[in-house]
Amino acid sequence: MAITTTLLTLLPSPSTIFVYGILIVGVVIAIHVLSQLIGPKDPNQPPVVFSWIPVFGNAAQFGMDPITFLQNCQKKYGDIFTFTMVGKRVTVCLGADGNQFVFNNKQNLSSAAQAYNHMTKFVFGPEVVYDAPHSVFMEQKKFIKAGLNSDCFRRHVPIIVKETEDFFKKYTKPSGLMEAYETFGHLIILTASSCLMGKEIRSSLDETVAGLYYDLDQGFKPINFIFPNLPLPSYRRRDIAREKMAALYSSIIQRRKAENDNSNMDLLQALMDATYKDGTNIPDHHIAGMMIAVLFGGQHTSATTSAWTILELAAQPDLVRSLREEQIEKLGSLKADLTFDNIKDLPLLDAVIRETLRLHPPIFQMMRRVVADKVIYEKNGLEIPKGNYLCAAPGVTQVDPTYFNEPLKYNPYRWIEKSDPVHQMEQGDDANIDYGFGAVGISSKSPFLPFGAGRHRCIGEQFGYLQLKTILSTYIRMFDFELEPGHSVPKSDYTSMVVVPQHPSKVKYTFRE
């Protein structure tokens, strides 16, 4: 007993341990700071953004307001610089040249799969998208793009109109408030399911399927990018939801095959009918993974873009009136049927959507990971070492006064007035490159790239535009609307992978006769 008491008296007290801990942390931070201030710097590599905390680096500044953080870094360090985010070194390449460098970098130098697959494979499943060999992924993109063609789009427009009308008819009359992102997020799932996912998925959009989708969505957060597989309940729910969604698609596929039900005009059927280059049919779990990926990619971007558009229009009633007048002029009346062909003849509507995508891009950054020993930024010869993440940030370039007049102003007419600088945006020959799923259609050197560029450009862009145009055209026919009294257009919420409006983001609506 006496020996034990003696030993205890020799041990440091909790308060002493706490003080020692503070001193150790202080020493580590001091060494980290001094190493940045007086330590050797490699002139061949991009400048490194100063940070106070080792490993954690600039994660807090970037996470709270990444656009402002990157703009401030650009002013201090130029168009290319490296910052640290929880142990990851991210080399940001801004401007049109930065876009071109990141999006057109060769596959053997930097890889999108190496940047994202540690997160996406848990949501989409194995052997699809970034978890597939690159050549197979390009085939999968080609299959999906083939299922998103003009004939399909002609069928989709009346489906989207009906879904939108039925959805909003249930709202309280004559007026009320709606939360923009939640409202359009729900509507986008309904319209995408009706057009692409198959009648079985659309009829199953009850609380069960909605719950599975929500659990999957929770696996698509910044924390999942940094820590892809933590032992947390949300991660387990994500994995269970993916398994259940894959089983649901598999059961639909098997029923269609068993009943010889092959007359369906949806993307699911298109994938069932396709074969890989080696002649093999697409396995059920590949189809399920691709369908989940399509739903995720389209739902997030279209939901946030439609919400932002309605919020911006709610602040500009004159613009809403002009959109209605355009429909009357081009279509004959506000009661004319919307079709795939006539909805293309609405230039102001198109400009409104483009302006929303410019000012509020759903994905403000896209990354690649350097897999070669190093890559050279040709514009200035700087070297980016293996393991660094390359980051293009359209969300910064699209509000850069170098390329856009009054870049923070929501002005759709910039896309219509031929004298505006946006019509002189530089285009390169890479717009015509076909990586196996058709020409990409836009140069990676453009400062306006809300859907990305290069081999990983979003293949659902045309369907996204069609969906948005149809929903917005129908909405402005049904409602007069304004921002909730006493509120302005909300700021951006950067806590998810897709940039959504901060809550509350309510719109006051009134049914039109």
HELIX and SHEET records of a PDB file:
HELIX    1   1 ALA A    2  LEU A   10  1                                   9    
HELIX    2   2 PRO A   14  ILE A   38  1                                  25    
HELIX    3   3 ALA A   59  MET A   64  1                                   6    
HELIX    4   4 PRO A   66  TYR A   77  1                                  12    
HELIX    5   5 GLY A   95  ASN A  104  1                                  10    
HELIX    6   6 ALA A  112  PHE A  124  1                                  13    
HELIX    7   7 VAL A  129  ASP A  131  5                                   3    
HELIX    8   8 HIS A  134  ALA A  146  1                                  13    
HELIX    9   9 SER A  150  LYS A  169  1                                  20    
HELIX   10  10 ALA A  180  ALA A  192  1                                  13    
HELIX   11  11 SER A  193  MET A  197  3                                   5    
HELIX   12  12 LYS A  199  SER A  203  1                                   5    
HELIX   13  13 GLU A  207  ASP A  217  1                                  11    
HELIX   14  14 PRO A  222  ILE A  226  1                                   5    
HELIX   15  15 PRO A  233  ALA A  258  1                                  26    
HELIX   16  16 LEU A  267  ASP A  273  1                                   7    
HELIX   17  17 ASP A  284  ALA A  314  1                                  31    
HELIX   18  18 PRO A  317  LEU A  331  1                                  15    
HELIX   19  19 ASN A  342  ASP A  345  5                                   4    
HELIX   20  20 PRO A  347  LEU A  359  1                                  13    
HELIX   21  21 PRO A  394  THR A  397  1                                   4    
HELIX   22  22 PRO A  412  TRP A  415  5                                   4    
HELIX   23  23 PRO A  421  GLN A  424  5                                   4    
HELIX   24  24 ASP A  429  ASN A  432  5                                   4    
HELIX   25  25 GLY A  454  HIS A  456  5                                   3    
HELIX   26  26 GLU A  461  MET A  478  1                                  18    
SHEET    1   A 5 ILE A  80  MET A  85  0                                        
SHEET    2   A 5 LYS A  88  CYS A  93 -1                                        
SHEET    3   A 5 TYR A 389  ALA A 392  1                                        
SHEET    4   A 5 MET A 366  VAL A 370 -1                                        
SHEET    5   A 5 SER A 110  SER A 111 -1                                        
SHEET    1   B 3 SER A 175  GLU A 179  0                                        
SHEET    2   B 3 LYS A 506  PHE A 511 -1                                        
SHEET    3   B 3 PHE A 479  LEU A 483 -1                                        
SHEET    1   C 2 LYS A 374  TYR A 377  0                                        
SHEET    2   C 2 LEU A 382  PRO A 385 -1                                        
SHEET    1   D 2 SER A 492  ASP A 493  0                                        
SHEET    2   D 2 VAL A 500  PRO A 501 -1                                        
END                                                                             
